[in-house]
Amino acid sequence: MIDRQVLVTGGAGFIGKALCRRLLESNRVVVFDNGYRKPLRQSGLVEHPWLRLVEGDVLDAAQVREAMRGCHMVVHLASIAGVDTVRRMPVTTMKVSLIGTYNLLEAAVAEAKIERFIDFSTSEVFGTYAYRVTEGDVTSLGAVGEARWTYAVSKLATEHLAHNYRIEHGLPALSIRPFNIYGPGQVGEGAIHRFVVKALRGEDLEIHNDGSQIRAWCYVDDIVDAVLLGLERPEAVGQAFNVGNPRSVCTIYDLARHVIRISGSKSRLAFVKWPYADVELRVPNIDKARRLLGYEPKVDLDEGLQRTIQWYREQGTA
């Protein structure tokens, strides 16, 4: 993909920054972000001559239309992220997903020349237990009243919305469901981010309940590969894709031990009671992404953790 103008909403976030770096190698990028965490300014990307930063809110339809003007492709990453944040702000979580995505889709149809629209969903649409799940497997909406699932419900709704804009308006849209992304530059509530920071400080690593929850961990460069393939491959249009690394699977307990071993930390493990809903098992089947996109994750868990820990060391986290 060369010489396109790509709108990246939430582009100042963790995945957004990594994606923008790759896009800027041969494309112009418009980052549309509310500036809440301001990590983009610390990354050096703002000074890039092909990047334009627009501070705005996806809930403002006029701002969205203005940011999209002249763009050829859209990667919609903007959302409320993190289980604790979602629990505190369930209404805002749903508004940003539902109204924000609607505003983006309407603007994309009005722009008329949008060549690709990628809507970021979540692996949480599969609920509490998800082993080698495929895109066609039944999704789970979760119990009403449990705030954690408001994020998954709203993301599943935006998937339907994006795909229906393709059916009714001809918008070349697709969805990506990321499975537990980690890597350098991550902020917020992710387990690997939290474990690495605490390990480098020699603090206890807190594990919810007994730590037997199972995850498949995907390094950030691998999901960026999938996004770029989604922007390029015509076969991607109209599809949903699981994106993760089913080879990098371990329990949360083992993950904490890996972080301590690789970092050389003297941190101890501390088990804490977690009274809220949790995901007990989450491992994707990525055969569809392999077949239609040519996607293959390249970074295994040990290598990814080494890179991540080294990055945090260089940032002076310890």
NORLINLIN-V905139 format. One record per run of one state. SS is the DSSP state (a for helix, b for strand, c for the rest). FROM is the first residue (numbers start at 1). LEN is the number of residues. If there is no record, write none. Layout:
# NORLINLIN-V905139
SS/FROM/LEN, SS/FROM/LEN
This chain:
# NORLINLIN-V905139
c/1/4, b/5/5, c/10/4, a/14/10, c/24/4, b/28/6, c/34/5, a/39/5, c/44/1, a/45/3, c/48/3, b/51/5, c/56/5, a/61/8, c/69/4, b/73/4, c/77/6, a/83/6, c/89/1, a/90/22, c/112/4, b/116/5, c/121/2, a/123/4, c/127/2, b/129/5, c/134/14, a/148/22, c/170/3, b/173/6, c/179/2, b/181/2, c/183/8, a/191/11, c/202/3, b/205/4, c/209/5, b/214/3, c/217/1, b/218/2, a/220/13, c/233/1, a/234/3, c/237/3, b/240/4, c/244/5, b/249/3, a/252/12, c/264/5, b/269/4, c/273/8, b/281/4, c/285/2, a/287/7, c/294/7, a/301/14, c/315/4
